[in-house]
């Protein structure tokens, strides 16, 4: 009888250890139970959440410094979810803004224009 009780008790604790932690609802302490998330990162997640819940994983990655696609995948495997969803590495990440390159001709004329102006 005691053996059965202990087995059930251990099973309950094991299930709780693998329970998902949602980034939109977890406390700092809850977030720190996820392997790889320490006090600094849990604080960043909670602070970023003050402006509103995370829409999805890409929103979390964009708003929280220190979390990239690699960390998101690791945290997801360790039990972190966003809105109940696990990280999907195939989901399109936001494209970085492209820098407009100036032609050499435009750069030369810009430099020449600066040289002609007297210093104030």
C-alpha positions as CSV (number, residue, x, y, z in Angstrom):
1,X,0.0,0.0,0.0
2,X,2.7,2.5,1.0
3,X,4.7,1.4,-2.1
4,X,1.8,2.3,-4.4
5,X,1.3,5.6,-2.7
6,X,5.0,6.5,-3.1
7,X,4.9,5.5,-6.7
8,X,1.9,7.7,-7.4
9,X,3.5,10.6,-5.5
10,X,6.7,10.3,-7.5
11,X,4.8,10.2,-10.7
12,X,3.0,13.4,-9.8
13,X,6.2,15.1,-9.0
14,X,7.8,13.9,-12.3
15,X,4.9,15.2,-14.3
16,X,5.1,18.6,-12.6
17,X,8.8,18.8,-13.4
18,X,8.0,18.5,-17.1
19,X,5.0,20.9,-17.0
20,X,5.1,23.6,-19.5
21,X,5.9,27.2,-18.4
22,X,4.2,29.8,-20.5
23,X,6.2,33.0,-21.0
24,X,3.0,35.1,-20.9
25,X,1.8,33.9,-17.5
26,X,4.9,32.7,-15.6
27,X,6.4,34.5,-12.6
28,X,10.2,35.1,-12.5
29,X,10.5,32.0,-10.3
30,X,8.5,29.9,-12.7
31,X,10.7,31.0,-15.6
32,X,13.9,30.2,-13.7
33,X,12.7,26.5,-13.5
34,X,13.4,26.3,-17.2
35,X,16.9,25.0,-17.9
36,X,19.0,27.9,-19.2
37,X,16.9,30.8,-17.9
38,X,18.5,32.5,-14.9
39,X,17.5,35.6,-12.9
40,X,18.7,38.1,-15.5
41,X,16.9,36.6,-18.4
42,X,13.7,35.9,-16.4
43,X,13.7,39.6,-15.4
44,X,14.1,40.7,-19.1
45,X,11.1,38.4,-20.1
46,X,8.9,39.8,-17.3
47,X,9.9,43.4,-18.1
48,X,9.2,42.9,-21.8
49,X,5.8,41.4,-21.0
50,X,4.8,44.6,-19.2
51,X,4.1,46.2,-22.5
52,X,1.8,43.3,-23.5
53,X,1.8,39.6,-23.9
54,X,4.0,38.0,-26.5
55,X,2.0,37.1,-29.6
56,X,4.3,34.2,-30.6
57,X,7.9,33.0,-30.4
58,X,9.1,35.5,-33.0
59,X,7.7,38.3,-30.8
60,X,9.5,37.0,-27.8
61,X,12.8,36.7,-29.7
62,X,12.4,40.2,-31.0
63,X,11.5,41.9,-27.7
64,X,13.8,40.1,-25.3
65,X,17.5,40.6,-25.7
66,X,19.6,37.4,-25.2
67,X,17.0,35.1,-26.8
68,X,17.7,34.1,-30.4
69,X,16.4,31.2,-32.4
70,X,19.0,28.8,-30.9
71,X,18.0,29.7,-27.3
72,X,14.3,29.7,-28.1
73,X,14.6,26.1,-29.4
74,X,16.5,25.0,-26.3
75,X,14.1,26.8,-23.9
76,X,11.1,25.2,-25.8
77,X,12.6,21.7,-25.4
78,X,13.1,22.5,-21.7
79,X,9.4,23.3,-21.3
80,X,8.9,27.0,-22.2
81,X,5.9,27.9,-24.3
82,X,4.5,31.2,-25.7
83,X,0.8,31.2,-25.7
84,X,0.8,27.5,-25.2
85,X,2.9,26.8,-28.3
86,X,6.3,25.3,-28.6
87,X,9.0,26.9,-30.7
88,X,8.8,26.2,-34.4
89,X,12.2,26.7,-36.0
90,X,10.6,26.6,-39.5
91,X,8.4,29.6,-38.8
92,X,9.5,32.7,-40.6
93,X,11.6,35.0,-38.5
94,X,11.3,38.7,-39.1
95,X,13.7,39.8,-41.9
96,X,16.4,42.3,-40.8
97,X,16.0,45.7,-42.3
98,X,18.2,46.1,-45.3
99,X,20.7,49.0,-45.4
100,X,20.5,51.1,-48.6
101,X,23.9,51.3,-50.2
102,X,24.9,54.6,-51.8
103,X,26.6,54.5,-55.1
104,X,30.3,55.6,-55.3
105,X,29.2,58.6,-57.3
106,X,26.8,59.7,-54.6
107,X,29.4,59.3,-51.9
108,X,31.9,61.4,-53.9
109,X,29.5,64.2,-54.5
110,X,28.5,64.1,-50.8
111,X,32.1,64.4,-49.8
112,X,32.7,67.2,-52.2
113,X,29.7,69.1,-50.9
114,X,31.0,68.9,-47.3
115,X,34.5,70.1,-48.4
116,X,33.0,73.2,-50.1
117,X,31.0,74.3,-46.9
118,X,32.8,76.5,-44.4
119,X,33.0,75.2,-40.8
120,X,30.5,77.0,-38.5
